[in-house]
């Protein structure tokens, strides 16, 4: 049962009015288990509070909700401001929005950003998704603009990191600046014969079935390239990265790659042309110009006077 009931038939006269000239409360509602104050209106505002310097309406709770608004078809709690913040939240989480089937938090603006997040130490906005087919943060634009945009004055506009892929683009990509790849060579995946020893740096030749195998003959015109990934050089681009259910390895076709060489056939100097050798998977100096045509792998970028070793070469198939 209500302790106080107010009733007024005139628009300009409130049903309940309270005044306190000291520092207390003009109107206070207390309930041990229910609701302290309830305001209802058929067409207007159920409860309205105004203040010139402080909060128009204040709510406090030790374990529940400071202010709780419930609606069946409209807005549970609404805040309007001409120049300040419509709704302001402060705490471990400033504002929390939750919905069983729609948006937890919805922001809309006629001229500016619908939702703005700002942080002095971590992420301005953080999104979490528990659906494997969903997105942590999703942006869409139905007017021809950007679905998602990242911008930084002095840092990186967009950074992506993934367990399987850092990024997936379904469509064309246009770049107005340079594309800088940290790694060295341009490679392409090839099927490798099952019995081949697939060590990075090995010189590979075409087999009878189209798969690659280690070279075993000098000046072999079937030479295809060098298995990428040895030493300090890793492939910058890998072409034809499809799953054929076979053993596949990237073979360097262009750029710098570490290659296994055998200098027992002749000492190798920087700039020497290299070809296949009789040592499995190794290159040697191409000192016969007649046999070298069509069998050259590339140029040595570092000398090797004797023995076998791994040296960087510049791939130049010819």
Secondary structure, DSSP 8 states (H G I E B T S, - for coil): --S------STTS-SS----SSSS-SS----SSS-S-----SSS-SS----SSS-SS----SSS-SS----SSS-SS----SSS-SS---SSSS-----SSS-SS----SSS-S-----SSS-SS------TTS-SS----SSSS-SS----SSS-S-----SS-S----S----SS----SS-EEEEEEEB-TTS---TT-EEEE-TTS-EEE--STT-TTEEEEES--TT--EEEEE-----SS-EEEEEEEEEEEEEEEGGGS-B-TT-EEEE-SSTT-EEE---HHHHTTTEEEEESS-B-SSEEEEEEEE---
